[in-house]
Structures are given as structure tokens and as C-alpha cells.
């Protein structure tokens, strides 16, 4: 492994560590590298793949997206390489995460997923706020087109669904 590959992996671990409570998408991690012209997209993908393979980051999958989160092993690995990343690079990571905090939280707070069951499809919809599920519901639909539409519309209608359900159940 060359120095650039190692640095790329350390930067990925740092990004995920500083994001601590928020799992990031592939695009969100790659955007940092591309915006800062550190390495190309394929090098980032190689680094992420290697970190997954070695068990340093966890993969969280939904029907529409894949999220990454640093785990205990990744944090331990990162602690061994603290001297390999400059203060300036840490500042760039923190600046990127701070500048994109609202967008990242909004993009990652709504999860709409579905899977096939014996008699149709089950939609699983979740809205996460402040480290906890604000709403987490699953229900059955008859066909894949319905399931896809529900998951796509969840991104737009989650707040309204939550407010309506809360109003119905409380009143």
C-alpha cells in the first residue's frame, strides 16, 4: 500500500469519526475528496472498500442508499495513525462537515426502504432526529410499484405523515 492510499483511508476514518453520530453516504464522503482535490473518485471507493473489508467501518443499507459509520475497530485504527494527518486536513474535514451539517442531517434523517414478503411488499419508513427514531413504521402493500412510490414520497411527506399521525393518536 502506498502512502497516498493510507492517507486516503485515514481521511475517510477521520470524516466518519468527526461525523460521529451521523452515518454518511458514499457521495457525502467522496464529495469531500473531490471538492478538495485530494484523490479521484475511484481512489476514494478503493479506500472505502478496503475499510469495509477490514472491518473498520460499518455499512448500513437501505433500498435507495448505503451509509457508512466508523465502528470501534475503526476508531482504534484511527488512534494509531493520528500523526499521519495534518492539523490543516482535520480543519478542512471539520469545515466541510460544519458547512454541510444541515444538508447531511436532512438527507440522512429520512429512510424509506421496502422488501418483498410472501404476499407483497413491506415498506419500512423511518425519520431520525437527535439520534432517535421520531417515527418508525412498517406496513404491507400489494405490489412493487406501490412500495417504490411510497418510499419515494416519504422524502417529501414524512413531516406531514408524522404530524397527522400524532394529531390522530393524541386527540
Phi and psi restraints in degrees (value plus and minus 20) as a CYANA .aco file:
   2 UNK   PHI    -106.4   -66.4
   2 UNK   PSI     149.6   189.6
   3 UNK   PHI     -80.0   -40.0
   3 UNK   PSI     -59.5   -19.5
   4 UNK   PHI     -85.2   -45.2
   4 UNK   PSI     -60.1   -20.1
   5 UNK   PHI     -82.6   -42.6
   5 UNK   PSI     -63.8   -23.8
   6 UNK   PHI     -83.8   -43.8
   6 UNK   PSI     -64.4   -24.4
   7 UNK   PHI     -81.4   -41.4
   7 UNK   PSI     -61.7   -21.7
   8 UNK   PHI     -80.0   -40.0
   8 UNK   PSI     -64.7   -24.7
   9 UNK   PHI     -84.3   -44.3
   9 UNK   PSI     -61.7   -21.7
  10 UNK   PHI     -83.9   -43.9
  10 UNK   PSI     -59.8   -19.8
  11 UNK   PHI     -85.0   -45.0
  11 UNK   PSI     -63.0   -23.0
  12 UNK   PHI     -78.4   -38.4
  12 UNK   PSI     -67.5   -27.5
  13 UNK   PHI     -80.3   -40.3
  13 UNK   PSI     -61.0   -21.0
  14 UNK   PHI     -83.1   -43.1
  14 UNK   PSI     -64.5   -24.5
  15 UNK   PHI     -78.2   -38.2
  15 UNK   PSI     -68.2   -28.2
  16 UNK   PHI     -88.1   -48.1
  16 UNK   PSI     -54.3   -14.3
  17 UNK   PHI     -87.7   -47.7
  17 UNK   PSI     -66.4   -26.4
  18 UNK   PHI     -88.5   -48.5
  18 UNK   PSI     -46.1    -6.1
  19 UNK   PHI     -97.2   -57.2
  19 UNK   PSI     -27.2    12.8
  20 UNK   PHI      -9.4    30.6
  20 UNK   PSI     -81.9   -41.9
  21 UNK   PHI    -111.5   -71.5
  21 UNK   PSI     -23.0    17.0
  22 UNK   PHI    -139.8   -99.8
  22 UNK   PSI     102.6   142.6
  23 UNK   PHI     -93.6   -53.6
  23 UNK   PSI     119.9   159.9
  24 UNK   PHI    -127.9   -87.9
  24 UNK   PSI     131.0   171.0
  25 UNK   PHI    -100.2   -60.2
  25 UNK   PSI     144.9   184.9
  26 UNK   PHI     -76.4   -36.4
  26 UNK   PSI     -65.4   -25.4
  27 UNK   PHI     -82.5   -42.5
  27 UNK   PSI     -57.9   -17.9
  28 UNK   PHI     -88.0   -48.0
  28 UNK   PSI     -57.9   -17.9
  29 UNK   PHI     -90.2   -50.2
  29 UNK   PSI     -68.2   -28.2
  30 UNK   PHI     -82.6   -42.6
  30 UNK   PSI     -55.4   -15.4
  31 UNK   PHI     -77.2   -37.2
  31 UNK   PSI     -59.7   -19.7
  32 UNK   PHI     -78.9   -38.9
  32 UNK   PSI     -67.8   -27.8
  33 UNK   PHI     -84.7   -44.7
  33 UNK   PSI     -62.9   -22.9
  34 UNK   PHI     -91.2   -51.2
  34 UNK   PSI     -62.9   -22.9
  35 UNK   PHI     -82.7   -42.7
  35 UNK   PSI     -54.2   -14.2
  36 UNK   PHI    -115.3   -75.3
  36 UNK   PSI     -17.4    22.6
  37 UNK   PHI      32.1    72.1
  37 UNK   PSI      27.4    67.4
  38 UNK   PHI    -106.0   -66.0
  38 UNK   PSI     -75.7   -35.7
  39 UNK   PHI    -164.6  -124.6
  39 UNK   PSI     151.6   191.6
  40 UNK   PHI    -103.2   -63.2
  40 UNK   PSI     151.1   191.1
  41 UNK   PHI     -76.5   -36.5
  41 UNK   PSI     -61.4   -21.4
  42 UNK   PHI     -88.5   -48.5
  42 UNK   PSI     -54.7   -14.7
  43 UNK   PHI     -86.2   -46.2
  43 UNK   PSI     -58.4   -18.4
  44 UNK   PHI     -83.3   -43.3
  44 UNK   PSI     -63.6   -23.6
  45 UNK   PHI     -84.0   -44.0
  45 UNK   PSI     -58.8   -18.8
  46 UNK   PHI     -81.9   -41.9
  46 UNK   PSI     -63.5   -23.5
  47 UNK   PHI     -84.2   -44.2
  47 UNK   PSI     -65.8   -25.8
  48 UNK   PHI     -81.5   -41.5
  48 UNK   PSI     -65.8   -25.8
  49 UNK   PHI     -79.1   -39.1
  49 UNK   PSI     -62.3   -22.3
  50 UNK   PHI     -86.1   -46.1
  50 UNK   PSI     -60.8   -20.8
  51 UNK   PHI     -86.7   -46.7
  51 UNK   PSI     -54.0   -14.0
  52 UNK   PHI     -87.3   -47.3
  52 UNK   PSI     -68.3   -28.3
  53 UNK   PHI     -79.7   -39.7
  53 UNK   PSI     -56.4   -16.4
  54 UNK   PHI    -108.3   -68.3
  54 UNK   PSI     -18.7    21.3
  55 UNK   PHI      57.9    97.9
  55 UNK   PSI       2.8    42.8
  56 UNK   PHI    -109.3   -69.3
  56 UNK   PSI     -39.9     0.1
  57 UNK   PHI    -153.8  -113.8
  57 UNK   PSI     128.4   168.4
  58 UNK   PHI    -115.8   -75.8
  58 UNK   PSI     127.6   167.6
  59 UNK   PHI    -129.0   -89.0
  59 UNK   PSI     109.1   149.1
  60 UNK   PHI    -137.3   -97.3
  60 UNK   PSI      98.4   138.4
  61 UNK   PHI    -127.3   -87.3
  61 UNK   PSI     120.9   160.9
  62 UNK   PHI    -149.2  -109.2
  62 UNK   PSI     153.8   193.8
  63 UNK   PHI     -79.7   -39.7
  63 UNK   PSI     -54.7   -14.7
  64 UNK   PHI    -123.8   -83.8
  64 UNK   PSI     -37.2     2.8
  65 UNK   PHI    -168.3  -128.3
  65 UNK   PSI     141.6   181.6
  66 UNK   PHI    -141.3  -101.3
  66 UNK   PSI     113.5   153.5
  67 UNK   PHI    -137.2   -97.2
  67 UNK   PSI     131.2   171.2
  68 UNK   PHI    -142.0  -102.0
  68 UNK   PSI     123.3   163.3
  69 UNK   PHI    -162.6  -122.6
  69 UNK   PSI     116.9   156.9
  70 UNK   PHI     -89.9   -49.9
  70 UNK   PSI     122.9   162.9
  71 UNK   PHI    -133.0   -93.0
  71 UNK   PSI    -193.9  -153.9
  72 UNK   PHI     -80.8   -40.8
  72 UNK   PSI     -61.7   -21.7
  73 UNK   PHI     -84.0   -44.0
  73 UNK   PSI     -61.2   -21.2
  74 UNK   PHI     -84.0   -44.0
  74 UNK   PSI     -59.7   -19.7
  75 UNK   PHI     -84.3   -44.3
  75 UNK   PSI     -60.4   -20.4
  76 UNK   PHI     -85.2   -45.2
  76 UNK   PSI     -63.9   -23.9
  77 UNK   PHI     -80.3   -40.3
  77 UNK   PSI     -65.6   -25.6
  78 UNK   PHI     -78.8   -38.8
  78 UNK   PSI     -59.5   -19.5
  79 UNK   PHI     -83.4   -43.4
  79 UNK   PSI     -44.1    -4.1
  80 UNK   PHI     -97.2   -57.2
  80 UNK   PSI     -37.2     2.8
  81 UNK   PHI    -140.2  -100.2
  81 UNK   PSI       5.9    45.9
  82 UNK   PHI     -81.5   -41.5
  82 UNK   PSI     -48.9    -8.9
  83 UNK   PHI    -100.2   -60.2
  83 UNK   PSI     -26.3    13.7
  84 UNK   PHI    -109.5   -69.5
  84 UNK   PSI     -23.0    17.0
  85 UNK   PHI    -146.3  -106.3
  85 UNK   PSI     115.2   155.2
  86 UNK   PHI     -97.1   -57.1
  86 UNK   PSI     139.3   179.3
  87 UNK   PHI     -80.3   -40.3
  87 UNK   PSI     -59.5   -19.5
  88 UNK   PHI     -79.1   -39.1
  88 UNK   PSI     -62.1   -22.1
  89 UNK   PHI     -86.6   -46.6
  89 UNK   PSI     -61.4   -21.4
  90 UNK   PHI     -79.5   -39.5
  90 UNK   PSI     -61.7   -21.7
  91 UNK   PHI     -83.6   -43.6
  91 UNK   PSI     -59.7   -19.7
  92 UNK   PHI     -84.2   -44.2
  92 UNK   PSI     -59.7   -19.7
  93 UNK   PHI     -83.5   -43.5
  93 UNK   PSI     -68.9   -28.9
  94 UNK   PHI     -82.2   -42.2
  94 UNK   PSI     -59.6   -19.6
  95 UNK   PHI     -83.3   -43.3
  95 UNK   PSI     -64.8   -24.8
  96 UNK   PHI     -80.3   -40.3
  96 UNK   PSI     -68.7   -28.7
  97 UNK   PHI     -85.4   -45.4
  97 UNK   PSI     -59.4   -19.4
  98 UNK   PHI     -87.5   -47.5
  98 UNK   PSI     -63.7   -23.7
  99 UNK   PHI     -85.5   -45.5
  99 UNK   PSI     -48.7    -8.7
 100 UNK   PHI    -129.2   -89.2
 100 UNK   PSI     -10.2    29.8
 101 UNK   PHI     -75.3   -35.3
 101 UNK   PSI     -69.1   -29.1
 102 UNK   PHI     -84.2   -44.2
 102 UNK   PSI     -66.7   -26.7
 103 UNK   PHI     -81.8   -41.8
 103 UNK   PSI     -65.0   -25.0
 104 UNK   PHI     -81.9   -41.9
 104 UNK   PSI     -67.2   -27.2
 105 UNK   PHI     -81.9   -41.9
 105 UNK   PSI     -62.9   -22.9
 106 UNK   PHI     -85.3   -45.3
 106 UNK   PSI     -65.4   -25.4
 107 UNK   PHI     -83.6   -43.6
 107 UNK   PSI     -54.3   -14.3
 108 UNK   PHI    -118.9   -78.9
 108 UNK   PSI     -22.5    17.5
 109 UNK   PHI    -105.7   -65.7
 109 UNK   PSI     -37.3     2.7
 110 UNK   PHI    -132.5   -92.5
 110 UNK   PSI     103.1   143.1
 111 UNK   PHI    -143.1  -103.1
 111 UNK   PSI     101.4   141.4
 112 UNK   PHI    -143.2  -103.2
 112 UNK   PSI      99.6   139.6
 113 UNK   PHI    -158.2  -118.2
 113 UNK   PSI     135.6   175.6
 114 UNK   PHI    -166.0  -126.0
 114 UNK   PSI     137.1   177.1
 115 UNK   PHI    -166.0  -126.0
 115 UNK   PSI     137.5   177.5
 116 UNK   PHI     -98.9   -58.9
 116 UNK   PSI     118.7   158.7
 117 UNK   PHI    -139.8   -99.8
 117 UNK   PSI    -197.4  -157.4
 118 UNK   PHI     -80.6   -40.6
 118 UNK   PSI     -51.8   -11.8
 119 UNK   PHI    -147.2  -107.2
 119 UNK   PSI      14.7    54.7
 120 UNK   PHI     122.1   162.1
 120 UNK   PSI    -154.4  -114.4
 121 UNK   PHI    -155.0  -115.0
 121 UNK   PSI     127.5   167.5
 122 UNK   PHI    -130.8   -90.8
 122 UNK   PSI     104.1   144.1
 123 UNK   PHI    -114.4   -74.4
 123 UNK   PSI     113.0   153.0
 124 UNK   PHI    -140.9  -100.9
 124 UNK   PSI      97.3   137.3
 125 UNK   PHI    -140.1  -100.1
 125 UNK   PSI     116.3   156.3
 126 UNK   PHI    -163.6  -123.6
 126 UNK   PSI     120.7   160.7
 127 UNK   PHI    -142.8  -102.8
 127 UNK   PSI     101.6   141.6
 128 UNK   PHI    -126.2   -86.2
 128 UNK   PSI     114.9   154.9
 129 UNK   PHI    -164.8  -124.8
 129 UNK   PSI     111.2   151.2
 130 UNK   PHI      31.3    71.3
 130 UNK   PSI      30.8    70.8
 131 UNK   PHI      51.1    91.1
 131 UNK   PSI     -12.3    27.7
 132 UNK   PHI    -156.2  -116.2
 132 UNK   PSI     135.7   175.7
 133 UNK   PHI     -95.1   -55.1
 133 UNK   PSI      95.9   135.9
 134 UNK   PHI     -93.4   -53.4
 134 UNK   PSI     -59.7   -19.7
 135 UNK   PHI    -166.1  -126.1
 135 UNK   PSI     120.0   160.0
 136 UNK   PHI    -166.8  -126.8
 136 UNK   PSI      81.2   121.2
 137 UNK   PHI    -147.8  -107.8
 137 UNK   PSI     129.5   169.5
 138 UNK   PHI    -152.3  -112.3
 138 UNK   PSI     121.6   161.6
 139 UNK   PHI    -174.2  -134.2
 139 UNK   PSI     142.3   182.3
 140 UNK   PHI    -114.8   -74.8
 140 UNK   PSI     117.3   157.3
 141 UNK   PHI    -150.7  -110.7
 141 UNK   PSI     145.6   185.6
 142 UNK   PHI    -108.0   -68.0
 142 UNK   PSI     -50.2   -10.2
 143 UNK   PHI    -157.1  -117.1
 143 UNK   PSI     145.0   185.0
 144 UNK   PHI     -84.0   -44.0
 144 UNK   PSI     -58.1   -18.1
 145 UNK   PHI     -80.7   -40.7
 145 UNK   PSI     -61.1   -21.1
 146 UNK   PHI     -82.9   -42.9
 146 UNK   PSI     -65.4   -25.4
 147 UNK   PHI     -81.2   -41.2
 147 UNK   PSI     -64.0   -24.0
 148 UNK   PHI     -84.1   -44.1
 148 UNK   PSI     -62.7   -22.7
 149 UNK   PHI     -83.8   -43.8
 149 UNK   PSI     -63.3   -23.3
 150 UNK   PHI     -81.8   -41.8
 150 UNK   PSI     -66.2   -26.2
 151 UNK   PHI     -85.4   -45.4
 151 UNK   PSI     -58.8   -18.8
 152 UNK   PHI     -87.2   -47.2
 152 UNK   PSI     -62.4   -22.4
 153 UNK   PHI     -93.0   -53.0
 153 UNK   PSI     -41.1    -1.1
 154 UNK   PHI     -77.7   -37.7
 154 UNK   PSI     -58.6   -18.6
 155 UNK   PHI     -78.9   -38.9
 155 UNK   PSI     -52.0   -12.0
 156 UNK   PHI    -112.1   -72.1
 156 UNK   PSI     -55.4   -15.4
 157 UNK   PHI    -125.1   -85.1
 157 UNK   PSI     -17.2    22.8
 158 UNK   PHI     -76.8   -36.8
 158 UNK   PSI     -66.2   -26.2
 159 UNK   PHI     -83.3   -43.3
 159 UNK   PSI     -62.8   -22.8
 160 UNK   PHI     -85.3   -45.3
 160 UNK   PSI     -61.8   -21.8
 161 UNK   PHI     -82.2   -42.2
 161 UNK   PSI     -66.4   -26.4
 162 UNK   PHI     -80.0   -40.0
 162 UNK   PSI     -70.4   -30.4
 163 UNK   PHI     -80.6   -40.6
 163 UNK   PSI     -62.5   -22.5
 164 UNK   PHI     -85.4   -45.4
 164 UNK   PSI     -67.0   -27.0
 165 UNK   PHI     -82.1   -42.1
 165 UNK   PSI     -64.0   -24.0
 166 UNK   PHI     -80.4   -40.4
 166 UNK   PSI     -64.3   -24.3
 167 UNK   PHI     -83.1   -43.1
 167 UNK   PSI     -64.5   -24.5
 168 UNK   PHI     -84.2   -44.2
 168 UNK   PSI     -64.0   -24.0
 169 UNK   PHI     -96.2   -56.2
 169 UNK   PSI     -48.5    -8.5
 170 UNK   PHI    -105.5   -65.5
 170 UNK   PSI     -55.7   -15.7
